[in-house]
Amino acid sequence: MKRVLSTIGLTTLLLSGSSAFALGVSPSTDAFGLAQTLFLNLPGLNLTGASLSGTADQSGTFTNASGTYGLPNNGIVLSTGRVQDYADGPNTSTGFTNGFGDGDGGDDGGEGPPDVAFLTSNAILPDFGTPATPDQETLLKPISGAAYDHFDVVQLDITFQTSANISSVSFFATFGSEEFPEFVGSQYVDAFGLYVNGVNVAHAGGFAINIDHPDMSGNFAGTELDGILAPNGSPVMRFDVPINPGVENTFTMILGDTSDDALDTTVYLSSFGAVGTPGDTGGPASDGLTEFSPLLPVNPPDPVTGAFEIALVPTGSTVWVDPPVSVGYEYSIDAGTFLTIQAPSLATIADLSGYEVTFIDALLNEYTFALAAGATLDVSSYGISSFTLSGIDPELMVNPFASDAFPLGITFTNIATLSITPVIEDYTPAVPLPAGMVLYLGGLLVSLRALRRRGTHARLAA
């Protein structure tokens, strides 16, 4: 029998900028809508069906303007509890749950009736505590252990057809649980699986995704979750999923409580792109609408000035641009002002330390703000037409010609010319980096000689 001591204490929440910038969660039972959100309308993939099982609040979508956990800007969320309980906010309890403990011997933390103070948010719903079906047990037992049964299972199945040249799709996930750390090593091994054509591809460092993973950590704040799985210190995991080209494929995402239905476990999921034949990324078109599809220069730089030109169209929406990478950038526009600045998430730039944004307002006051991965800074009240972003880790050694080198999201007021001046460093890593690994390596910042680089120019149109 699981016995839980619930601790509810004071939490200090530090906020900067507008409260509108948050990890927001909206419950949804629209299976096809969830599938469309996850796949981001990727070229070469055609959704053919979707089905969902679970209670009304166990699935939904998220937006992440606050950069919580360094997740991408949007995706879907699944939980053994209510997904809306895992938006931005303080961690109010070490034992947050939505179950009565109707599983084999498990409960809310004691004998007799449920402890209402422990079962927070008045979220006790009659349909929580439902046992897994035999088919769901077949999927979950290899992840958590064959001896255990499962409850509060949420499952999303997606079928899609691919073009002949698509061979893989990439997903990003953050997995967290209220079972951590009290029930690590016990029978309560809450688990997550991502099955592609019948094979579970969700692993990190050779281990399945469950609360017993050796990289579970209690060092990441931002939501109600007590523990987050963070391989190599990063709470965002990447799964590169092989698929069968030219035919229909099946994805199954499944999450469940193990051995009882108490204490919630949650996973956030986003997709990146599809990879096909050499020379064809298969990813989303470079339309500037997401950090995975930033606008890129279509012509070589000017041979004299070194300037690039990028046409930016939307007004009122964040536009993502991708200049050559460096350890920092100076951004300026020749008309109007900046409204918001959004950093890339950990899914595209694995810089765990985040960045700093510095600018001077019309009264010559200088301001510096910390900007976490994926977070949005509201600068609309300062009336600025220039700012500097610094703190990019030089050890990342990001390929400046990759479409996701350093995308930055901005909103602005007027038609203008955007000038981007990179600040670069002469830097050579102590050990040569293997091919393909440069994007996701992290390390300590090294103090080296900084150089100015020729400006990059983009054209903004309202």
MARZAVEX-564822 format. One record per residue (C-alpha): chain; residue number from 1; residue in three letters; x, y, z. Coordinates in steps of 0.1 Angstrom, whole numbers, plus 5000, padded with zeros to 4 digits. Layout:
N
{r A NUM ALA {X Y Z}}
...
***
This chain:
462
{r A 1 MET {5000 5000 5000}}
{r A 2 LYS {5014 5033 4990}}
{r A 3 ARG {5017 5058 5019}}
{r A 4 VAL {5022 5094 5010}}
{r A 5 LEU {5030 5123 5033}}
{r A 6 SER {5017 5154 5016}}
{r A 7 THR {5036 5186 5023}}
{r A 8 ILE {5020 5219 5013}}
{r A 9 GLY {5042 5249 5019}}
{r A 10 LEU {5049 5284 5008}}
{r A 11 THR {5064 5289 4974}}
{r A 12 THR {5080 5320 4960}}
{r A 13 LEU {5073 5326 4924}}
{r A 14 LEU {5095 5351 4905}}
{r A 15 LEU {5079 5365 4874}}
{r A 16 SER {5091 5390 4849}}
{r A 17 GLY {5072 5406 4820}}
{r A 18 SER {5036 5400 4812}}
{r A 19 SER {5016 5373 4830}}
{r A 20 ALA {5002 5364 4796}}
{r A 21 PHE {5035 5346 4788}}
{r A 22 ALA {5031 5313 4805}}
{r A 23 LEU {5029 5275 4800}}
{r A 24 GLY {4992 5274 4793}}
{r A 25 VAL {4973 5241 4791}}
{r A 26 SER {4939 5235 4775}}
{r A 27 PRO {4921 5201 4780}}
{r A 28 SER {4909 5185 4748}}
{r A 29 THR {4894 5152 4738}}
{r A 30 ASP {4896 5159 4701}}
{r A 31 ALA {4919 5131 4690}}
{r A 32 PHE {4924 5143 4654}}
{r A 33 GLY {4930 5179 4667}}
{r A 34 LEU {4957 5166 4691}}
{r A 35 ALA {4973 5147 4662}}
{r A 36 GLN {4973 5178 4640}}
{r A 37 THR {4989 5198 4669}}
{r A 38 LEU {5016 5172 4674}}
{r A 39 PHE {5025 5168 4637}}
{r A 40 LEU {5025 5206 4629}}
{r A 41 ASN {5012 5198 4594}}
{r A 42 LEU {5045 5183 4583}}
{r A 43 PRO {5051 5181 4546}}
{r A 44 GLY {5051 5145 4533}}
{r A 45 LEU {5029 5132 4562}}
{r A 46 ASN {4991 5129 4558}}
{r A 47 LEU {4971 5120 4589}}
{r A 48 THR {4946 5093 4582}}
{r A 49 GLY {4931 5086 4616}}
{r A 50 ALA {4933 5092 4654}}
{r A 51 SER {4917 5078 4685}}
{r A 52 LEU {4919 5087 4722}}
{r A 53 SER {4911 5068 4754}}
{r A 54 GLY {4912 5083 4789}}
{r A 55 THR {4891 5106 4810}}
{r A 56 ALA {4879 5140 4798}}
{r A 57 ASP {4908 5160 4813}}
{r A 58 GLN {4937 5136 4807}}
{r A 59 SER {4947 5151 4774}}
{r A 60 GLY {4951 5185 4759}}
{r A 61 THR {4973 5211 4742}}
{r A 62 PHE {4999 5235 4755}}
{r A 63 THR {5015 5268 4746}}
{r A 64 ASN {5048 5277 4762}}
{r A 65 ALA {5056 5314 4759}}
{r A 66 SER {5073 5313 4793}}
{r A 67 GLY {5099 5288 4782}}
{r A 68 THR {5090 5263 4811}}
{r A 69 TYR {5114 5234 4809}}
{r A 70 GLY {5128 5248 4777}}
{r A 71 LEU {5099 5231 4758}}
{r A 72 PRO {5090 5243 4723}}
{r A 73 ASN {5062 5269 4719}}
{r A 74 ASN {5034 5244 4715}}
{r A 75 GLY {5024 5207 4715}}
{r A 76 ILE {5002 5183 4734}}
{r A 77 VAL {5001 5171 4770}}
{r A 78 LEU {4990 5138 4785}}
{r A 79 SER {4986 5130 4822}}
{r A 80 THR {4974 5103 4846}}
{r A 81 GLY {4956 5133 4863}}
{r A 82 ARG {4941 5165 4849}}
{r A 83 VAL {4963 5182 4823}}
{r A 84 GLN {4952 5217 4834}}
{r A 85 ASP {4969 5211 4868}}
{r A 86 TYR {5003 5210 4851}}
{r A 87 ALA {5004 5245 4835}}
{r A 88 ASP {5027 5271 4849}}
{r A 89 GLY {5025 5276 4886}}
{r A 90 PRO {5040 5270 4920}}
{r A 91 ASN {5045 5234 4933}}
{r A 92 THR {5018 5234 4960}}
{r A 93 SER {5021 5197 4971}}
{r A 94 THR {5046 5169 4971}}
{r A 95 GLY {5018 5144 4964}}
{r A 96 PHE {4994 5159 4938}}
{r A 97 THR {4969 5134 4926}}
{r A 98 ASN {4935 5129 4911}}
{r A 99 GLY {4929 5093 4921}}
{r A 100 PHE {4912 5075 4951}}
{r A 101 GLY {4936 5046 4950}}
{r A 102 ASP {4913 5021 4935}}
{r A 103 GLY {4942 5000 4922}}
{r A 104 ASP {4956 4969 4939}}
{r A 105 GLY {4963 4981 4974}}
{r A 106 GLY {4972 5016 4966}}
{r A 107 ASP {4955 5047 4981}}
{r A 108 ASP {4959 5083 4988}}
{r A 109 GLY {4982 5079 5017}}
{r A 110 GLY {4964 5063 5046}}
{r A 111 GLU {4937 5039 5058}}
{r A 112 GLY {4900 5048 5055}}
{r A 113 PRO {4884 5075 5034}}
{r A 114 PRO {4905 5097 5011}}
{r A 115 ASP {4923 5127 5026}}
{r A 116 VAL {4906 5157 5009}}
{r A 117 ALA {4935 5179 5017}}
{r A 118 PHE {4958 5155 4999}}
{r A 119 LEU {4935 5151 4969}}
{r A 120 THR {4939 5187 4958}}
{r A 121 SER {4920 5210 4935}}
{r A 122 ASN {4886 5193 4941}}
{r A 123 ALA {4897 5172 4911}}
{r A 124 ILE {4884 5138 4923}}
{r A 125 LEU {4865 5125 4893}}
{r A 126 PRO {4845 5093 4893}}
{r A 127 ASP {4862 5079 4862}}
{r A 128 PHE {4897 5081 4876}}
{r A 129 GLY {4909 5048 4889}}
{r A 130 THR {4899 5028 4858}}
{r A 131 PRO {4921 4998 4852}}
{r A 132 ALA {4941 4994 4820}}
{r A 133 THR {4927 4972 4793}}
{r A 134 PRO {4945 4939 4784}}
{r A 135 ASP {4960 4956 4753}}
{r A 136 GLN {4972 4986 4774}}
{r A 137 GLU {4988 4962 4799}}
{r A 138 THR {5007 4946 4770}}
{r A 139 LEU {5021 4980 4761}}
{r A 140 LEU {5029 4992 4796}}
{r A 141 LYS {5042 4961 4814}}
{r A 142 PRO {5075 4960 4794}}
{r A 143 ILE {5082 4996 4805}}
{r A 144 SER {5073 4994 4842}}
{r A 145 GLY {5076 4957 4850}}
{r A 146 ALA {5056 4926 4841}}
{r A 147 ALA {5044 4921 4877}}
{r A 148 TYR {5025 4954 4879}}
{r A 149 ASP {4990 4964 4868}}
{r A 150 HIS {4981 4999 4856}}
{r A 151 PHE {4954 5025 4861}}
{r A 152 ASP {4944 5060 4848}}
{r A 153 VAL {4958 5052 4814}}
{r A 154 VAL {4957 5078 4787}}
{r A 155 GLN {4964 5066 4751}}
{r A 156 LEU {4965 5085 4718}}
{r A 157 ASP {4967 5064 4686}}
{r A 158 ILE {4976 5081 4653}}
{r A 159 THR {4978 5067 4618}}
{r A 160 PHE {4994 5085 4589}}
{r A 161 GLN {5005 5080 4554}}
{r A 162 THR {5039 5091 4542}}
{r A 163 SER {5054 5100 4509}}
{r A 164 ALA {5080 5076 4495}}
{r A 165 ASN {5110 5097 4506}}
{r A 166 ILE {5101 5102 4543}}
{r A 167 SER {5121 5079 4566}}
{r A 168 SER {5120 5094 4601}}
{r A 169 VAL {5102 5119 4623}}
{r A 170 SER {5116 5137 4653}}
{r A 171 PHE {5097 5143 4686}}
{r A 172 PHE {5106 5162 4717}}
{r A 173 ALA {5092 5153 4752}}
{r A 174 THR {5094 5163 4788}}
{r A 175 PHE {5084 5136 4813}}
{r A 176 GLY {5076 5144 4850}}
{r A 177 SER {5059 5128 4880}}
{r A 178 GLU {5046 5133 4915}}
{r A 179 GLU {5059 5098 4923}}
{r A 180 PHE {5094 5113 4925}}
{r A 181 PRO {5114 5109 4947}}
{r A 182 GLU {5093 5091 4974}}
{r A 183 PHE {5085 5061 4953}}
{r A 184 VAL {5116 5056 4932}}
{r A 185 GLY {5126 5019 4934}}
{r A 186 SER {5091 5008 4945}}
{r A 187 GLN {5062 4991 4926}}
{r A 188 TYR {5048 5025 4916}}
{r A 189 VAL {5067 5028 4884}}
{r A 190 ASP {5045 5052 4864}}
{r A 191 ALA {5055 5048 4827}}
{r A 192 PHE {5054 5063 4792}}
{r A 193 GLY {5057 5046 4759}}
{r A 194 LEU {5059 5059 4723}}
{r A 195 TYR {5052 5029 4701}}
{r A 196 VAL {5059 5032 4663}}
{r A 197 ASN {5045 5004 4643}}
{r A 198 GLY {5045 4982 4674}}
{r A 199 VAL {5080 4991 4687}}
{r A 200 ASN {5086 5014 4717}}
{r A 201 VAL {5111 5040 4707}}
{r A 202 ALA {5109 5061 4738}}
{r A 203 HIS {5142 5056 4756}}
{r A 204 ALA {5169 5078 4771}}
{r A 205 GLY {5204 5066 4777}}
{r A 206 GLY {5193 5031 4771}}
{r A 207 PHE {5166 5032 4798}}
{r A 208 ALA {5128 5032 4793}}
{r A 209 ILE {5108 5063 4803}}
{r A 210 ASN {5095 5058 4838}}
{r A 211 ILE {5101 5073 4873}}
{r A 212 ASP {5129 5048 4881}}
{r A 213 HIS {5151 5064 4853}}
{r A 214 PRO {5185 5073 4868}}
{r A 215 ASP {5182 5108 4853}}
{r A 216 MET {5150 5118 4871}}
{r A 217 SER {5157 5151 4889}}
{r A 218 GLY {5140 5174 4914}}
{r A 219 ASN {5159 5205 4902}}
{r A 220 PHE {5134 5218 4877}}
{r A 221 ALA {5107 5242 4889}}
{r A 222 GLY {5078 5257 4869}}
{r A 223 THR {5048 5234 4874}}
{r A 224 GLU {5033 5211 4900}}
{r A 225 LEU {5056 5183 4890}}
{r A 226 ASP {5081 5172 4917}}
{r A 227 GLY {5105 5153 4894}}
{r A 228 ILE {5116 5158 4857}}
{r A 229 LEU {5135 5133 4836}}
{r A 230 ALA {5166 5152 4825}}
{r A 231 PRO {5192 5132 4806}}
{r A 232 ASN {5226 5151 4805}}
{r A 233 GLY {5209 5178 4825}}
{r A 234 SER {5183 5187 4798}}
{r A 235 PRO {5146 5183 4806}}
{r A 236 VAL {5138 5181 4768}}
{r A 237 MET {5144 5147 4753}}
{r A 238 ARG {5146 5140 4715}}
{r A 239 PHE {5133 5109 4699}}
{r A 240 ASP {5143 5103 4662}}
{r A 241 VAL {5117 5078 4651}}
{r A 242 PRO {5122 5056 4620}}
{r A 243 ILE {5091 5051 4599}}
{r A 244 ASN {5081 5030 4569}}
{r A 245 PRO {5082 5053 4538}}
{r A 246 GLY {5054 5053 4514}}
{r A 247 VAL {5029 5034 4535}}
{r A 248 GLU {5006 5039 4565}}
{r A 249 ASN {5023 5040 4599}}
{r A 250 THR {5009 5038 4634}}
{r A 251 PHE {5020 5059 4665}}
{r A 252 THR {5007 5050 4699}}
{r A 253 MET {5015 5073 4729}}
{r A 254 ILE {5005 5057 4762}}
{r A 255 LEU {5010 5069 4798}}
{r A 256 GLY {4998 5051 4830}}
{r A 257 ASP {4999 5050 4868}}
{r A 258 THR {5015 5017 4880}}
{r A 259 SER {5002 4996 4908}}
{r A 260 ASP {4976 5022 4919}}
{r A 261 ASP {4959 5053 4906}}
{r A 262 ALA {4974 5078 4931}}
{r A 263 LEU {5000 5105 4923}}
{r A 264 ASP {5000 5120 4888}}
{r A 265 THR {5025 5116 4860}}
{r A 266 THR {5026 5139 4830}}
{r A 267 VAL {5043 5142 4796}}
{r A 268 TYR {5045 5171 4772}}
{r A 269 LEU {5051 5163 4735}}
{r A 270 SER {5061 5183 4704}}
{r A 271 SER {5073 5173 4669}}
{r A 272 PHE {5101 5188 4649}}
{r A 273 GLY {5101 5175 4614}}
{r A 274 ALA {5104 5146 4590}}
{r A 275 VAL {5136 5135 4573}}
{r A 276 GLY {5137 5121 4538}}
{r A 277 THR {5162 5116 4510}}
{r A 278 PRO {5195 5135 4510}}
{r A 279 GLY {5189 5171 4501}}
{r A 280 ASP {5152 5169 4512}}
{r A 281 THR {5147 5177 4548}}
{r A 282 GLY {5110 5168 4547}}
{r A 283 GLY {5106 5193 4575}}
{r A 284 PRO {5082 5222 4577}}
{r A 285 ALA {5085 5249 4551}}
{r A 286 SER {5106 5279 4560}}
{r A 287 ASP {5077 5302 4566}}
{r A 288 GLY {5089 5319 4598}}
{r A 289 LEU {5059 5307 4618}}
{r A 290 THR {5078 5284 4642}}
{r A 291 GLU {5113 5280 4655}}
{r A 292 PHE {5116 5249 4634}}
{r A 293 SER {5109 5268 4602}}
{r A 294 PRO {5127 5301 4605}}
{r A 295 LEU {5130 5324 4575}}
{r A 296 LEU {5163 5320 4558}}
{r A 297 PRO {5182 5341 4533}}
{r A 298 VAL {5174 5330 4498}}
{r A 299 ASN {5204 5346 4482}}
{r A 300 PRO {5241 5346 4490}}
{r A 301 PRO {5253 5376 4511}}
{r A 302 ASP {5263 5408 4493}}
{r A 303 PRO {5299 5403 4482}}
{r A 304 VAL {5309 5438 4494}}
{r A 305 THR {5288 5444 4526}}
{r A 306 GLY {5282 5408 4536}}
{r A 307 ALA {5245 5416 4541}}
{r A 308 PHE {5217 5391 4539}}
{r A 309 GLU {5181 5400 4531}}
{r A 310 ILE {5151 5382 4546}}
{r A 311 ALA {5115 5391 4538}}
{r A 312 LEU {5093 5391 4570}}
{r A 313 VAL {5055 5395 4565}}
{r A 314 PRO {5032 5388 4595}}
{r A 315 THR {5022 5415 4619}}
{r A 316 GLY {5008 5406 4652}}
{r A 317 SER {5024 5372 4651}}
{r A 318 THR {5059 5361 4662}}
{r A 319 VAL {5083 5359 4632}}
{r A 320 TRP {5113 5336 4635}}
{r A 321 VAL {5146 5344 4617}}
{r A 322 ASP {5178 5325 4615}}
{r A 323 PRO {5211 5345 4610}}
{r A 324 PRO {5246 5330 4612}}
{r A 325 VAL {5252 5318 4647}}
{r A 326 SER {5276 5334 4673}}
{r A 327 VAL {5278 5340 4710}}
{r A 328 GLY {5255 5370 4708}}
{r A 329 TYR {5236 5393 4684}}
{r A 330 GLU {5228 5430 4682}}
{r A 331 TYR {5193 5435 4667}}
{r A 332 SER {5180 5469 4655}}
{r A 333 ILE {5152 5483 4633}}
{r A 334 ASP {5152 5516 4615}}
{r A 335 ALA {5114 5523 4621}}
{r A 336 GLY {5090 5514 4648}}
{r A 337 THR {5098 5494 4680}}
{r A 338 PHE {5101 5459 4692}}
{r A 339 LEU {5072 5444 4711}}
{r A 340 THR {5083 5409 4722}}
{r A 341 ILE {5115 5388 4720}}
{r A 342 GLN {5113 5350 4722}}
{r A 343 ALA {5143 5327 4727}}
{r A 344 PRO {5146 5294 4710}}
{r A 345 SER {5136 5264 4731}}
{r A 346 LEU {5159 5236 4742}}
{r A 347 ALA {5145 5215 4713}}
{r A 348 THR {5165 5237 4688}}
{r A 349 ILE {5193 5252 4709}}
{r A 350 ALA {5205 5231 4739}}
{r A 351 ASP {5217 5261 4759}}
{r A 352 LEU {5206 5253 4795}}
{r A 353 SER {5220 5285 4810}}
{r A 354 GLY {5197 5308 4789}}
{r A 355 TYR {5205 5343 4776}}
{r A 356 GLU {5206 5380 4786}}
{r A 357 VAL {5188 5407 4767}}
{r A 358 THR {5202 5442 4772}}
{r A 359 PHE {5189 5475 4758}}
{r A 360 ILE {5188 5513 4765}}
{r A 361 ASP {5154 5531 4765}}
{r A 362 ALA {5146 5566 4753}}
{r A 363 LEU {5156 5581 4787}}
{r A 364 LEU {5191 5564 4784}}
{r A 365 ASN {5183 5539 4811}}
{r A 366 GLU {5200 5506 4805}}
{r A 367 TYR {5182 5473 4813}}
{r A 368 THR {5193 5437 4814}}
{r A 369 PHE {5168 5408 4816}}
{r A 370 ALA {5175 5371 4819}}
{r A 371 LEU {5157 5352 4791}}
{r A 372 ALA {5154 5314 4796}}
{r A 373 ALA {5152 5290 4767}}
{r A 374 GLY {5118 5292 4750}}
{r A 375 ALA {5108 5322 4771}}
{r A 376 THR {5092 5354 4758}}
{r A 377 LEU {5102 5389 4770}}
{r A 378 ASP {5076 5417 4767}}
{r A 379 VAL {5095 5449 4758}}
{r A 380 SER {5065 5468 4744}}
{r A 381 SER {5065 5494 4773}}
{r A 382 TYR {5101 5505 4767}}
{r A 383 GLY {5098 5518 4731}}
{r A 384 ILE {5131 5502 4720}}
{r A 385 SER {5144 5499 4684}}
{r A 386 SER {5175 5479 4693}}
{r A 387 PHE {5187 5453 4718}}
{r A 388 THR {5216 5429 4723}}
{r A 389 LEU {5211 5392 4731}}
{r A 390 SER {5242 5376 4747}}
{r A 391 GLY {5252 5344 4765}}
{r A 392 ILE {5251 5318 4737}}
{r A 393 ASP {5273 5289 4747}}
{r A 394 PRO {5303 5289 4723}}
{r A 395 GLU {5308 5251 4729}}
{r A 396 LEU {5275 5245 4711}}
{r A 397 MET {5294 5252 4678}}
{r A 398 VAL {5261 5253 4659}}
{r A 399 ASN {5263 5250 4621}}
{r A 400 PRO {5254 5285 4608}}
{r A 401 PHE {5240 5270 4576}}
{r A 402 ALA {5215 5247 4594}}
{r A 403 SER {5178 5258 4593}}
{r A 404 ASP {5176 5257 4631}}
{r A 405 ALA {5210 5273 4639}}
{r A 406 PHE {5197 5301 4662}}
{r A 407 PRO {5161 5311 4655}}
{r A 408 LEU {5148 5341 4674}}
{r A 409 GLY {5112 5351 4676}}
{r A 410 ILE {5102 5388 4674}}
{r A 411 THR {5071 5409 4671}}
{r A 412 PHE {5073 5446 4660}}
{r A 413 THR {5052 5476 4651}}
{r A 414 ASN {5062 5489 4617}}
{r A 415 ILE {5075 5481 4583}}
{r A 416 ALA {5113 5483 4588}}
{r A 417 THR {5147 5470 4580}}
{r A 418 LEU {5160 5446 4606}}
{r A 419 SER {5198 5447 4611}}
{r A 420 ILE {5214 5417 4628}}
{r A 421 THR {5251 5420 4638}}
{r A 422 PRO {5265 5388 4652}}
{r A 423 VAL {5292 5388 4679}}
{r A 424 ILE {5315 5358 4674}}
{r A 425 GLU {5344 5342 4691}}
{r A 426 ASP {5376 5325 4679}}
{r A 427 TYR {5369 5292 4696}}
{r A 428 THR {5383 5257 4691}}
{r A 429 PRO {5370 5229 4713}}
{r A 430 ALA {5397 5208 4732}}
{r A 431 VAL {5383 5176 4716}}
{r A 432 PRO {5371 5174 4680}}
{r A 433 LEU {5334 5171 4679}}
{r A 434 PRO {5319 5141 4661}}
{r A 435 ALA {5297 5149 4630}}
{r A 436 GLY {5261 5154 4638}}
{r A 437 MET {5266 5162 4675}}
{r A 438 VAL {5273 5199 4674}}
{r A 439 LEU {5237 5210 4679}}
{r A 440 TYR {5231 5191 4712}}
{r A 441 LEU {5264 5195 4731}}
{r A 442 GLY {5264 5217 4762}}
{r A 443 GLY {5293 5229 4783}}
{r A 444 LEU {5308 5257 4802}}
{r A 445 LEU {5312 5292 4787}}
{r A 446 VAL {5347 5300 4778}}
{r A 447 SER {5360 5336 4780}}
{r A 448 LEU {5377 5342 4747}}
{r A 449 ARG {5384 5371 4724}}
{r A 450 ALA {5352 5386 4709}}
{r A 451 LEU {5351 5398 4673}}
{r A 452 ARG {5326 5419 4654}}
{r A 453 ARG {5310 5403 4623}}
{r A 454 ARG {5294 5420 4593}}
{r A 455 GLY {5257 5428 4597}}
{r A 456 THR {5228 5407 4586}}
{r A 457 HIS {5198 5426 4573}}
{r A 458 ALA {5162 5415 4571}}
{r A 459 ARG {5133 5433 4555}}
{r A 460 LEU {5101 5436 4577}}
{r A 461 ALA {5068 5442 4561}}
{r A 462 ALA {5035 5448 4579}}
***
